[in-house]
Amino acid sequence: MDLDGCRFGVVRKGWDLAFLAEAKELAGLRRVMRLHLELWGLPGVVYAAQICVTELVANVVRHVGPGTPSCLAVFMNGDRLRIEVSDPDVRALPTLVTTAGEAEAGRGMAIVEGVADRWGVILRGDSKVTWCELATGLRSSNDHVDGPQVAKAEALLGLCGLGVTPTDSDRGRLSPTVGRDLAIGLIADLLHWLRAHGCDPDEALDRAQMHYEAEAAEAV
């Protein structure tokens, strides 16, 4: 589906989270990353993003010190997901080191290099920011992930919303909230159709849920 035909843009508002760089914080940071990316409709990027967060924060713990006040910032940079980890030490700069054997030192940024599209370091007056960017497969920051099921639903919801006044200024797109309400209404109408034709709506919902979960698991 061409981007111009997409009527429902996805709102992905950037966010940041202050934390102390400790090994025990990594699980929580990975969980927060997963929750936000799933809300953004980007489940396919979760694994790579979690790896990058783990290595960027572990780099601060290892080379700056445990307990360092740090901040995680995540936002869209065009069609890429950008992850930034900032800390107050402008001397301990991350470097890409090729290590041999089982050596651990220097492997963190090599892992980020292998997962991310690109990465770098920004020096500010009293802090540094280590960042990386991940490919999402999107065509813009408010695009949605492609797929035959998504394209079919987009077309149906577009027809349902023909009489709805656009609430977004981005090329006449409808807001995701409007799209959600249209989808809920369409599902309710389909349940009425099933009942009117002697079918069990609850059974249909259960089967649809099973199909969705199987396809989602396969996609991930």
DRENDOMAR-457042 format. One record per residue: residue in one letter; residue number from 0; x, y, z of N, C-alpha, C in turn. Coordinates in steps of 0.2 Angstrom, whole numbers, padded with zeros to 4 digits. Each point is the difference from the previous one (the first is absolute). Layout:
REM residues N
 residuo num  n.c1  n.c2  n.c3 ca.c1 ca.c2 ca.c3  c.c1  c.c2  c.c3
       A NUM     X     Y     Z     X     Y     Z     X     Y     Z
...
***
This chain:
REM residues 220
 residuo num  n.c1  n.c2  n.c3 ca.c1 ca.c2 ca.c3  c.c1  c.c2  c.c3
       M   0  0004 -0006  0000 -0004  0006  0000  0004  0006  0000
       D   1 -0001  0005 -0004  0004  0006 -0001 -0002  0004  0006
       L   2  0006  0004  0003 -0001  0004  0006 -0005  0005 -0001
       D   3 -0001  0003 -0006 -0006  0005 -0001 -0007 -0003  0001
       G   4  0000 -0007  0000 -0007 -0003  0001 -0001 -0002  0007
       C   5  0005  0001  0004 -0001 -0002  0007 -0004  0006  0004
       R   6 -0005 -0002  0003 -0005  0005  0003  0001  0001  0007
       F   7  0004 -0005  0003  0001  0000  0007  0007  0001  0002
       G   8  0002  0006  0002  0007  0000  0002  0001 -0002  0007
       V   9  0006 -0003  0002  0002 -0002  0006  0004  0005  0004
       V  10 -0003  0002  0006  0003  0005  0004  0006 -0003  0004
       R  11  0006  0002 -0001  0006 -0003  0004  0003  0006  0003
       K  12 -0002  0001  0006  0003  0006  0004  0006 -0002  0004
       G  13  0006  0003 -0001  0006 -0002  0003 -0001  0001  0008
       W  14  0005 -0004  0003 -0001  0000  0007  0007 -0001  0003
       D  15  0001  0002  0006  0007 -0001  0004 -0001 -0002  0007
       L  16  0005 -0004  0003 -0001 -0003  0006  0007  0001  0004
       A  17  0000  0004  0005  0006  0000  0005  0001 -0006  0004
       F  18  0006 -0002  0001  0001 -0006  0004  0008  0000  0002
       L  19  0001 -0004  0005  0007 -0001  0002  0003 -0006 -0003
       A  20  0006  0000 -0003  0003 -0005 -0004  0002 -0006  0004
       E  21 -0004 -0005  0001  0001 -0006  0004 -0002 -0006 -0004
       A  22  0004 -0005  0001 -0002 -0006 -0003 -0007 -0003  0001
       K  23 -0003  0002  0006 -0006 -0002  0002 -0006  0004 -0003
       E  24  0002  0005 -0003 -0005  0004 -0004 -0001 -0002 -0007
       L  25  0004 -0005 -0003  0000 -0001 -0007 -0007 -0004 -0001
       A  26 -0002 -0004  0004 -0006 -0004 -0001 -0006  0005 -0001
       G  27 -0001  0005  0005 -0005  0005 -0001  0000  0004 -0006
       L  28  0006  0002 -0002  0001  0004 -0006 -0002 -0004 -0006
       R  29  0002 -0006  0000 -0002 -0004 -0006 -0008 -0001  0000
       R  30 -0003 -0001  0006 -0007  0000  0000 -0004  0006 -0002
       V  31  0003  0006  0002 -0003  0006 -0002  0000  0001 -0008
       M  32  0006 -0002 -0002  0001  0001 -0008 -0005 -0005 -0003
       R  33 -0001 -0006  0002 -0005 -0004 -0004 -0007  0003  0001
       L  34 -0002  0002  0006 -0007  0003  0000 -0001  0006 -0005
       H  35  0005  0004  0000 -0001  0006 -0004  0000 -0002 -0008
       L  36  0005 -0004 -0002  0000 -0002 -0007 -0006 -0004 -0002
       E  37 -0003 -0004  0005 -0006 -0003 -0002 -0006  0005 -0001
       L  38  0000  0005  0005 -0005  0005 -0001  0001  0004 -0006
       W  39  0006  0000 -0003  0001  0004 -0006 -0001 -0005 -0006
       G  40 -0002 -0006  0001 -0001 -0004 -0006  0007 -0003 -0003
       L  41  0005  0000  0004  0006 -0003 -0003  0003 -0006  0004
       P  42 -0004 -0005  0001  0003 -0006  0003  0006 -0003 -0003
       G  43  0000  0001 -0007  0006 -0003 -0003  0007  0003  0002
       V  44  0000  0006  0003  0006  0003  0001  0002 -0001  0008
       V  45 -0005 -0003  0004  0001 -0001  0007  0007 -0003  0002
       Y  46  0001 -0006 -0003  0006 -0004  0001  0007  0004 -0001
       A  47  0000  0003 -0005  0006  0004 -0002  0001  0006  0005
       A  48 -0006  0004  0001  0000  0005  0005  0002 -0002  0007
       Q  49 -0002 -0005  0002  0002 -0002  0007  0007 -0002  0000
       I  50  0003 -0003 -0005  0007 -0001  0000  0004  0006  0000
       C  51 -0002  0005 -0004  0004  0006  0000 -0001  0004  0007
       V  52 -0005  0000  0003 -0001  0003  0006  0004 -0003  0006
       T  53  0000 -0007 -0001  0004 -0004  0005  0008  0002 -0001
       E  54  0002  0000 -0006  0007  0001 -0001  0002  0008  0001
       L  55 -0004  0004 -0001  0002  0008  0001  0000  0001  0007
       V  56 -0005 -0003  0004  0000  0001  0007  0006 -0004  0004
       A  57  0001 -0006 -0002  0006 -0004  0002  0006  0004 -0001
       N  58  0001  0003 -0005  0006  0004 -0002  0001  0006  0005
       V  59 -0006  0003  0002  0001  0005  0005  0002 -0003  0007
       V  60 -0003 -0005  0002  0002 -0004  0006  0007 -0002  0000
       R  61  0002 -0002 -0005  0007 -0003 -0001  0005  0005  0000
       H  62 -0001  0005 -0004  0006  0005 -0001 -0001  0007  0004
       V  63 -0006  0002  0002 -0001  0006  0004 -0001 -0002  0007
       G  64 -0004 -0005  0002  0000 -0003  0007 -0008 -0001  0001
       P  65 -0001 -0005  0005 -0006 -0002  0002 -0003  0006  0004
       G  66 -0007  0001 -0001 -0003  0006  0004  0000  0006 -0004
       T  67  0003  0001 -0006  0000  0006 -0004 -0007  0002 -0002
       P  68 -0001  0007  0002 -0007  0002 -0002  0000  0000 -0008
       S  69 -0005 -0003 -0003  0000  0000 -0007 -0007  0001 -0003
       C  70 -0001  0000 -0006 -0007  0001 -0003  0000 -0004 -0007
       L  71 -0006 -0003  0000 -0002 -0003 -0007 -0005  0004 -0003
       A  72  0001  0001 -0007 -0004  0004 -0004 -0002 -0004 -0006
       V  73 -0006 -0001 -0002 -0002 -0004 -0006 -0005  0004 -0004
       F  74  0002  0001 -0007 -0005  0004 -0004  0001 -0003 -0007
       M  75 -0004  0003 -0005  0001 -0002 -0007  0004  0005 -0003
       N  76  0004 -0002 -0004  0004  0005 -0004 -0001 -0002 -0008
       G  77 -0006  0003 -0002 -0002 -0002 -0007 -0003 -0007  0001
       D  78  0003 -0004 -0005 -0002 -0007  0000  0004 -0005  0005
       R  79  0004  0003  0004  0005 -0004  0004 -0002  0001  0008
       L  80  0001 -0005  0004 -0001  0001  0007  0007  0002  0003
       R  81  0000  0005  0004  0006  0003  0003  0000 -0001  0007
       I  82  0005 -0003  0003  0001 -0002  0007  0006  0004  0002
       E  83 -0001  0004  0006  0006  0004  0002  0000 -0002  0008
       V  84  0007  0000  0002  0001 -0001  0007  0005  0005  0002
       S  85 -0001  0005  0004  0004  0005  0002  0003 -0001  0007
       D  86  0006  0002  0002  0003  0000  0006  0004  0006  0001
       P  87  0003  0002  0006  0003  0006  0001  0008  0000 -0001
       D  88  0003 -0006 -0002  0007  0000 -0001  0002  0001 -0007
       V  89  0003  0005 -0002  0002  0002 -0007  0007 -0003 -0001
       R  90  0003 -0004  0004  0007 -0002 -0001  0000 -0008 -0002
       A  91 -0005 -0004  0003  0000 -0007 -0002 -0004 -0001 -0006
       L  92  0003  0001 -0006 -0004 -0001 -0006 -0001 -0007 -0003
       P  93 -0005 -0002 -0002 -0001 -0007 -0003  0004  0000 -0006
       T  94  0003 -0006 -0001  0004 -0002 -0006 -0002 -0006 -0002
       L  95  0001 -0001 -0007 -0001 -0007 -0003  0007 -0004  0000
       V  96  0000 -0005  0005  0006 -0004  0000 -0001 -0007 -0002
       T  97  0004 -0002 -0004  0000 -0007 -0002  0004 -0005  0005
       T  98 -0004 -0004  0003  0003 -0004  0005  0001 -0008 -0002
       A  99  0004 -0003  0002  0001 -0007 -0002 -0002 -0005  0006
       G 100 -0002 -0006 -0002 -0001 -0005  0005 -0006  0002  0004
       E 101  0000 -0001  0007 -0005  0001  0004  0000  0007  0004
       A 102  0005  0004 -0003  0000  0006  0004 -0006  0004  0000
       E 103 -0002  0003  0005 -0006  0004  0001  0001  0007 -0001
       A 104  0005  0003  0002  0001  0008 -0001  0000  0002 -0007
       G 105 -0004  0005 -0002  0000  0002 -0007 -0005 -0003 -0004
       R 106 -0004 -0005  0003 -0005 -0004 -0005 -0006  0004  0000
       G 107 -0002  0004  0005 -0006  0004  0000 -0002  0003 -0007
       M 108  0005  0005 -0002 -0002  0004 -0006  0001 -0004 -0006
       A 109  0004 -0006  0000  0000 -0004 -0006 -0007 -0003 -0001
       I 110 -0003 -0002  0006 -0007 -0003 -0001 -0005  0005 -0002
       V 111  0001  0006  0002 -0005  0006 -0002  0002  0001 -0008
       E 112  0006  0000 -0002  0002  0001 -0007 -0004 -0006 -0004
       G 113  0000 -0006  0002 -0003 -0005 -0003 -0007  0000 -0001
       V 114 -0004  0003  0005 -0007  0000  0000 -0003  0007 -0003
       A 115  0003  0005  0001 -0002  0007 -0002  0002  0002 -0007
       D 116 -0004  0004 -0003  0002  0003 -0006  0006  0004  0000
       R 117  0000  0004  0006  0006  0005  0001  0000  0002  0007
       W 118  0005  0002  0003  0001  0003  0007  0005  0005  0000
       G 119  0000  0004  0006  0005  0005  0000  0000  0003  0007
       V 120  0004  0005  0002  0001  0003  0006 -0001  0008 -0001
       I 121 -0004  0003  0004 -0001  0007  0000  0003  0003  0007
       L 122  0005  0005 -0001  0002  0003  0006 -0003  0006  0001
       R 123 -0003  0001  0007 -0003  0007  0002  0005  0003  0005
       G 124 -0003  0005  0003  0004  0004  0004  0002 -0004  0007
       D 125 -0005 -0003  0002  0001 -0004  0007 -0002 -0007 -0001
       S 126 -0001 -0003 -0006 -0002 -0007 -0001  0002 -0002 -0007
       K 127 -0001 -0007 -0001  0000 -0003 -0006 -0006 -0004 -0002
       V 128 -0001 -0001 -0006 -0006 -0004 -0002  0003 -0005 -0005
       T 129 -0001 -0006  0002  0001 -0006 -0005 -0006 -0002 -0003
       W 130 -0001  0000 -0007 -0006 -0001 -0003  0001 -0006 -0005
       C 131 -0006 -0003 -0002  0000 -0004 -0006 -0007  0000 -0003
       E 132  0000 -0002 -0006 -0006  0000 -0004 -0002 -0007 -0003
       L 133 -0006 -0002  0000 -0002 -0006 -0002 -0005  0001 -0006
       A 134  0001 -0004 -0005 -0005  0000 -0006 -0006 -0003  0002
       T 135 -0006  0003 -0002 -0006 -0003  0002 -0004 -0003 -0005
       G 136  0002  0002 -0006 -0004 -0002 -0006 -0006  0004 -0002
       L 137 -0001  0006  0004 -0005  0005 -0002  0003  0005 -0005
       R 138 -0005  0004 -0003  0002  0005 -0005  0000  0007  0003
       S 139 -0003  0000  0006  0000  0007  0004 -0001 -0002  0007
       S 140  0001  0005  0004 -0001  0000  0008 -0007 -0002  0002
       N 141 -0005  0001 -0004 -0007 -0001  0001 -0003 -0005 -0004
       D 142  0004 -0004 -0004 -0002 -0005 -0004 -0002 -0007  0004
       H 143 -0003 -0005 -0003 -0001 -0006  0004  0003 -0005 -0003
       V 144  0001 -0006  0003  0003 -0006 -0003 -0004 -0003 -0005
       D 145  0003 -0002 -0005 -0004 -0003 -0006 -0001 -0007  0001
       G 146 -0005 -0003 -0003 -0002 -0007  0000 -0007  0000 -0003
       P 147 -0001 -0006 -0003 -0007 -0001 -0004 -0006  0001  0005
       Q 148  0001 -0002  0006 -0006  0001  0005 -0001  0007  0001
       V 149  0006  0004  0002 -0001  0007  0001 -0003  0004 -0006
       A 150  0003 -0002 -0006 -0003  0004 -0006 -0007 -0001 -0001
       K 151 -0002 -0007  0001 -0008 -0001  0000 -0004  0004  0005
       A 152  0003  0000  0006 -0004  0004  0005  0000  0007 -0001
       E 153  0006  0003 -0003  0000  0007 -0001 -0005  0002 -0006
       A 154 -0001 -0005 -0005 -0004  0002 -0005 -0008  0000  0003
       L 155 -0001 -0005  0004 -0007  0000  0003 -0001  0006  0004
       L 156  0004  0001  0004 -0001  0006  0005  0000  0006 -0004
       G 157  0004  0001 -0005 -0001  0006 -0005 -0007  0001 -0002
       L 158 -0003 -0006 -0003 -0007  0000 -0002 -0004  0002  0005
       C 159  0001 -0002  0006 -0005  0001  0006  0001  0008  0002
       G 160  0006  0002 -0001  0001  0007  0002 -0001  0006 -0005
       L 161 -0003 -0002 -0006 -0001  0004 -0006 -0004  0007  0002
       G 162 -0004 -0001  0005 -0004  0006  0002  0002  0003  0006
       V 163  0006 -0002  0003  0003  0003  0006  0005  0006 -0002
       T 164 -0001  0005  0003  0005  0006 -0001  0006 -0001  0003
       P 165  0006  0000 -0004  0007 -0001  0002  0001  0005  0006
       T 166  0004 -0003  0005  0001  0003  0006  0008  0002  0001
       D 167  0004 -0003 -0005  0007  0001 -0001  0001  0005 -0006
       S 168  0005  0004  0001  0002  0005 -0005  0005 -0004 -0006
       D 169  0002 -0006  0002  0005 -0003 -0004 -0003 -0003 -0006
       R 170 -0001  0004 -0006 -0003 -0002 -0006 -0007 -0004  0001
       G 171 -0004  0003  0004 -0007 -0002  0001 -0001 -0007  0003
       R 172  0005 -0002  0004  0000 -0006  0004 -0005  0000  0005
       L 173 -0003 -0005  0002 -0004 -0001  0006  0004 -0002  0006
       S 174 -0002  0002  0006  0004 -0002  0006  0000 -0007  0001
       P 175  0005 -0003  0003  0000 -0007  0002 -0006 -0001  0005
       T 176 -0002  0005  0004 -0006 -0001  0004 -0007 -0001 -0004
       V 177  0000  0004 -0005 -0006 -0001 -0004  0000 -0007 -0004
       G 178  0006 -0002 -0002  0001 -0007 -0003 -0002 -0005  0005
       R 179  0002  0000  0006 -0002 -0005  0005 -0007  0000  0001
       D 180 -0003  0006  0001 -0008  0000  0001 -0003 -0003 -0006
       L 181  0002  0001 -0006 -0003 -0003 -0006  0001 -0007  0000
       A 182  0006 -0003  0002  0001 -0007  0000 -0004 -0003  0005
       I 183 -0001  0003  0006 -0005 -0003  0005 -0007  0000 -0003
       G 184 -0002  0005 -0003 -0007  0000 -0003  0000 -0005 -0005
       L 185  0005 -0001 -0004  0000 -0005 -0006 -0001 -0007  0003
       I 186  0004 -0002  0006  0000 -0006  0003 -0007 -0002  0003
       A 187 -0003  0006  0003 -0007 -0001  0003 -0005 -0002 -0006
       D 188  0001  0004 -0005 -0005 -0002 -0006  0001 -0007 -0003
       L 189  0006 -0002  0000  0002 -0007 -0002 -0003 -0005  0004
       L 190  0000  0001  0007 -0003 -0004  0005 -0008  0000 -0001
       H 191 -0003  0005 -0001 -0007  0000 -0002 -0001 -0004 -0006
       W 192  0004  0001 -0005 -0001 -0004 -0006  0000 -0007  0001
       L 193  0005 -0002  0004  0001 -0007  0002 -0007 -0003  0003
       R 194 -0002  0004  0005 -0006 -0002  0004 -0006 -0001 -0005
       A 195 -0001  0005 -0004 -0005  0000 -0005  0000 -0006 -0005
       H 196  0006 -0003 -0001  0000 -0005 -0004  0001 -0007  0003
       G 197 -0002  0000  0007  0000 -0006  0004  0007 -0002  0002
       C 198  0005  0004  0000  0006 -0002  0002  0002  0003  0008
       D 199  0004 -0004  0003  0002  0002  0007  0005  0006  0000
       P 200 -0002  0006  0002  0005  0005  0000  0006 -0001  0005
       D 201 -0001 -0003  0006  0005 -0002  0004  0005 -0005 -0003
       E 202 -0002 -0005 -0003  0004 -0005 -0003  0004  0004 -0006
       A 203 -0003  0004 -0003  0004  0004 -0006  0005  0004  0003
       L 204 -0001  0004  0006  0005  0004  0003  0006 -0005  0003
       D 205 -0002 -0005  0003  0005 -0005  0002  0005 -0002 -0006
       R 206 -0003 -0002 -0005  0004 -0002 -0006  0004  0005 -0003
       A 207 -0003  0006  0000  0004  0006 -0003  0006  0001  0005
       Q 208 -0001  0000  0006  0005  0001  0005  0006 -0005 -0001
       M 209 -0002 -0006 -0001  0005 -0005 -0001  0004  0001 -0007
       H 210 -0004  0002 -0005  0004  0001 -0006  0004  0006  0001
       Y 211 -0002  0005  0003  0004  0006  0001  0007 -0001  0004
       E 212 -0001 -0004  0005  0006 -0002  0004  0005 -0004 -0003
       A 213 -0003 -0005 -0004  0005 -0004 -0004  0003  0004 -0005
       E 214 -0003  0004 -0004  0003  0004 -0005  0005  0005  0003
       A 215 -0002  0003  0006  0005  0005  0003  0006 -0004  0003
       A 216 -0001 -0006  0002  0006 -0003  0003  0005 -0002 -0006
       E 217 -0003 -0002 -0006  0004 -0002 -0006  0003  0006 -0002
       A 218 -0003  0006  0000  0003  0006 -0003  0006  0002  0005
       V 219  0000 -0001  0006  0005  0002  0005  0006 -0005 -0001
***
